[in-house]
Structure formats: C-alpha cells, structure tokens
Amino acid sequence: MDRFVQAWVDGWVVSRGAAPPLAESWGWTVDVGTGTHHVTRHVFGAANGAVSEPAVRKVAGAVTGAGVWLKVFADPAVVGPWLGPDWWIDPEPGFLMTAPLPDVPPGAAPDGYRTRTWSRGGVTRTMVAAPDGSLAARGQIAPTGATAVVDQIETSPGHRRRGLGALVMRTLHRAAVEQGARTGVLGATPEGRALYESLGWRVESALTSAKFTGDARG
C-alpha cells in the first residue's frame, strides 16, 4: 500500500466521522453513510503505475448498490476505460498532495475579518467570519500521529483573492504541528491545487473519483 494513500484514508475517516476502514487485499472499504449519495467508498491502496487494472475491474464489477464510490489514485483517462457504463466519473481530476508542515505562526486575518479555531473528536476546524458575520472561509484537519489530513477547505465566492484560503491552511498547519504531526496529506481539486502548491504542497498522484449510478451513461 502507498503510505500517503494510507495516511489519507486514516485521516479522512476521522475528519468525516466515517466508520473505521476495513482492510481489503487491494485497499480499504469505508462506510460513510451520508444519505443515499455517499454510502460506501472503495479506496485502492496503490498509486500511479502500481494501480492494478484487474483489481479495479473486479471491485467495480461487483458493485450493484447506488451511492457507492471508487477512489483510485491514477489519472481518469487511465481508469475510465476500466469501468463499465454504470459508473459516473468526475470530470474534474483530483490530486493526492503532501507537504511538510511548517511550524510558523499563521498570521492575522485581514481588517474586519475574524478567525475562530477549535478541536472536537480529533478534528481541528477553523473558520473566518466576514465583517458582516457571514462565512468567508473554512477548513479542517485531522492529525493521526505523524501525518494529518487537510479537508473541506472552502472560501466563499465573494471573499476570494484576499488570502483567506492561505490563512485557513496556515492555521490548520500550526494546529496539526502542535498535536505532533509533521506531514500533511490532502485530496485536491484543480482549483485548490494552485493554492496548495503556493504553500509548498506537491502532487503525489492523480485521483479518480467514480460513482456507481446503475444507469447507462448518455
């Protein structure tokens, strides 16, 4: 198993309050249970060229229930042909990214904005409130020993390009370091990748997200 993939799985289940991952020969099954949209996900433990086409085909072919997702750490252009017509593939490729976590102060929020950070159940969350009290930015991090998974980073459209995403990330970095983590792991969208790279994160692999629909595409 790829060590960064395993770290991502370990931290993601804590961040989202999912069931402990069940080890499989090819990776992990994670029961999420967030309604019918996201019931279970199968996460493959290999990355890049080590991803097994027969394993992906076998697992995908055995799925019959709605709300089941596959997470494969390879490019969608590679993984897509391995899946049948009953799978919807996210058109936006994801990225598995890592970074050494810097032990530096996060800095202050812009004038008029307010930052609040708190920890519950192994997850540290930070939010930035706008001058009018609305949500400007948020994010959370789940340390699991030496690694920590950054999750659900969001900046509201009306408050972008003001450094709030970077402020949230630096705040989470510092919180994780204070809890003993030294390496960060996250799953990024193309939009988020630019922010993370500006903060020293690097891409380890592409990430394909696919959902079983039970209906032929088209």
C-alpha positions in Angstrom: 0.0 0.0 0.0 1.2 3.5 -0.7 2.0 5.2 2.6 0.5 8.5 1.6 -2.8 6.9 0.4 -3.0 5.0 3.8 -2.4 8.3 5.7 -5.1 10.0 3.6 -7.6 7.2 4.4 -6.7 7.2 8.1 -7.2 10.9 8.4 -10.2 11.2 6.1 -12.3 8.8 8.2 -11.6 10.9 11.3 -12.3 14.1 9.5 -15.7 12.9 8.2 -16.7 10.8 11.1 -16.9 7.7 8.9 -16.6 4.1 10.0 -13.1 2.7 10.6 -11.7 1.4 7.2 -12.0 -2.3 6.5 -8.7 -3.6 5.1 -9.0 -5.4 1.7 -6.4 -7.1 -0.4 -6.5 -4.1 -2.8 -7.1 -1.3 -0.3 -9.9 -0.3 2.0 -13.7 -0.2 2.2 -15.0 2.8 4.1 -18.6 3.0 5.2 -19.6 6.7 5.1 -23.4 6.6 5.5 -24.2 10.2 4.5 -27.6 9.5 3.0 -28.1 7.8 -0.4 -25.5 9.9 -2.1 -22.4 8.6 -0.4 -23.0 5.2 1.4 -19.7 3.5 0.9 -16.4 4.1 -0.8 -13.7 1.6 -2.0 -10.3 3.2 -1.9 -7.5 1.5 -3.7 -4.2 1.4 -1.9 -1.8 1.7 -4.8 -0.9 4.8 -6.7 0.2 5.8 -10.2 1.8 2.9 -12.1 1.2 0.4 -9.3 -2.6 0.6 -9.6 -3.9 -2.8 -10.7 -6.3 -2.8 -13.6 -7.6 -6.3 -12.8 -8.3 -5.3 -9.2 -10.2 -2.1 -10.2 -12.2 -4.0 -12.8 -13.1 -6.8 -10.3 -14.1 -4.4 -7.5 -16.1 -2.2 -9.8 -17.8 -5.2 -11.5 -19.0 -6.4 -8.1 -20.8 -3.2 -7.1 -24.6 -3.2 -7.5 -25.8 -0.6 -5.0 -26.4 3.1 -5.5 -24.2 5.5 -3.6 -21.0 3.5 -3.8 -17.8 5.4 -4.9 -14.4 4.3 -6.1 -11.3 6.3 -5.3 -8.4 5.3 -7.5 -5.0 7.1 -7.4 -4.4 7.3 -11.1 -5.5 9.6 -14.0 -9.1 9.4 -15.0 -8.0 8.8 -18.6 -6.4 5.6 -17.5 -9.0 4.4 -15.0 -12.1 5.4 -17.0 -11.9 2.6 -19.6 -11.6 0.0 -16.8 -15.1 0.9 -15.6 -18.4 -0.1 -17.1 -21.3 2.1 -18.3 -22.9 2.2 -14.9 -20.1 4.4 -13.5 -20.1 8.2 -13.5 -16.6 9.6 -13.5 -15.9 13.0 -12.0 -14.8 15.2 -15.0 -12.5 17.1 -12.7 -9.4 15.1 -11.9 -8.3 15.2 -8.3 -4.8 15.1 -6.9 -3.2 13.5 -3.9 -0.9 16.1 -2.4 1.6 16.1 0.5 3.8 18.7 2.3 6.0 19.0 5.4 4.0 21.1 7.9 5.8 24.3 8.8 5.8 25.4 12.4 5.2 29.0 11.8 2.5 31.5 13.0 -0.5 31.7 10.7 -0.6 35.4 10.7 -3.6 37.7 11.3 -6.9 38.0 9.4 -7.5 41.0 7.2 -9.1 44.0 8.8 -12.7 43.4 9.7 -12.5 39.6 9.5 -12.5 37.3 12.5 -10.9 33.8 12.9 -12.0 31.1 15.2 -10.3 27.7 15.7 -11.5 24.8 17.8 -11.0 21.0 18.2 -13.6 18.3 18.7 -13.3 14.5 18.3 -9.8 14.5 16.9 -10.6 17.2 14.3 -9.4 20.8 14.4 -11.6 23.3 12.5 -11.0 26.9 11.6 -13.4 29.4 10.2 -13.1 33.0 9.1 -16.1 35.2 9.5 -16.6 38.2 7.2 -17.2 41.7 8.6 -21.0 41.2 8.3 -20.8 37.9 10.2 -21.2 35.6 7.2 -18.9 32.7 6.4 -15.9 33.8 4.5 -13.6 30.7 4.6 -13.3 27.5 6.5 -11.4 24.2 6.7 -10.5 21.3 9.0 -7.6 19.0 9.7 -7.4 15.5 11.3 -4.0 14.6 12.8 -3.4 10.9 13.1 0.1 10.6 14.6 2.9 11.9 12.3 0.5 12.8 9.5 -2.5 15.0 9.2 -5.2 15.2 6.6 -6.5 18.6 5.5 -10.1 18.5 4.4 -13.0 20.7 3.2 -11.1 23.9 2.5 -13.6 26.5 1.2 -13.6 30.2 0.5 -16.9 31.9 -0.2 -17.0 33.4 -3.7 -17.4 37.0 -2.5 -14.3 36.7 -0.3 -11.7 35.1 -2.7 -8.3 36.6 -3.6 -7.9 38.1 -0.1 -5.6 35.5 1.3 -8.2 33.8 3.4 -7.6 30.3 2.0 -3.9 30.6 2.8 -4.8 31.9 6.3 -7.0 28.9 6.9 -4.3 26.5 5.7 -1.6 28.1 7.8 -3.8 28.0 10.8 -4.5 24.3 10.3 -0.8 23.6 9.7 0.1 25.1 13.0 -2.7 23.3 14.9 -1.5 19.9 13.5 2.1 20.6 14.3 1.1 21.4 17.9 -0.5 18.0 18.0 2.6 16.2 16.8 2.0 15.9 13.0 4.9 16.6 10.7 3.5 15.8 7.2 0.2 16.9 5.6 -1.9 15.0 3.1 -4.9 16.0 1.2 -7.1 15.4 -1.8 -7.2 18.5 -4.1 -9.4 19.7 -6.8 -7.8 21.5 -9.8 -8.9 24.8 -8.3 -7.4 24.1 -4.9 -4.2 22.7 -6.3 -2.9 26.2 -7.1 -3.4 27.4 -3.6 -1.8 24.3 -2.0 1.2 24.5 -4.4 1.8 28.1 -3.4 2.1 26.9 0.2 4.7 24.3 -0.6 2.5 21.2 -1.3 3.3 18.8 -4.1 1.3 16.4 -6.2 2.0 12.7 -5.5 -0.6 11.2 -7.9 -3.8 11.9 -9.8 -7.1 10.9 -8.2 -10.0 9.4 -10.0 -13.4 9.6 -8.3 -16.2 7.4 -9.7 -19.8 6.8 -8.5 -22.0 3.9 -9.3 -25.2 5.1 -10.9 -26.8 1.9 -12.0 -27.8 3.5 -15.3 -26.1 3.6 -18.6 -24.4 6.8 -19.4 -25.7 9.0 -22.2 
